[in-house]
Amino acid sequence: MESFESEIRVHLDKLDIPYEDFCNSNNKLDFKFYDVTVDAKEKRSKYKFHGDIPEEHSFIVDEITVHKMQFLAPYTALVIRVSVLSTISYFVIPFWNLVIMDKYRYNRVQYDDSLRGKWLIDLRNGAQLPNVESVIECVKRIPKWVTKRKADCTGKVFGENIKVHGTKRTVEQARYDYHITR
């Protein structure tokens, strides 16, 4: 199977859509077309860790990707191909959906013992599409959504579960914080 990046290139060329290709860059997202910069990601194997999200809906995003997207927002999105299941599926997740959806943040230990930030997300929070042509068409609509401030191709928010963590604040702590900041 060809890479997802190659599949995108083939279809952009076939549809005669001008694009910029940054796939060989470590500092940029993968493609820019229709004035939208996208990062192409692929899920090629099942995850051992998927938190509370059903495995077939889970996806892991590098936090560095989110940082790259943030500087290009709102004209940016993740485009994802899932080739683990019997059928290949595609997703588009605009930046604004990515940052507001429920996610599980964690660090993964790398080969050199450094830590890399990861986001575990639920793909049901994006637009599920049948093919790469639909992905390209969905990306084409992002500038219109931004202009109209309407995101009409994205999915429902799944996994919204806001938890309480940490120690309970005391009145003395609140007074102290208020006092030293005023």
Beta strands, then each sheet from edge to edge (+ up, - down):
strand 1: 20-21
strand 2: 31-33
strand 3: 36-43
strand 4: 58-62
strand 5: 76-82
strand 6: 89-94
strand 7: 104-109
strand 8: 115-122
strand 9: 127-129
sheet 1: 1+ 2- 3+ 5+ 6- 9+
sheet 2: 4+ 8- 7+
end
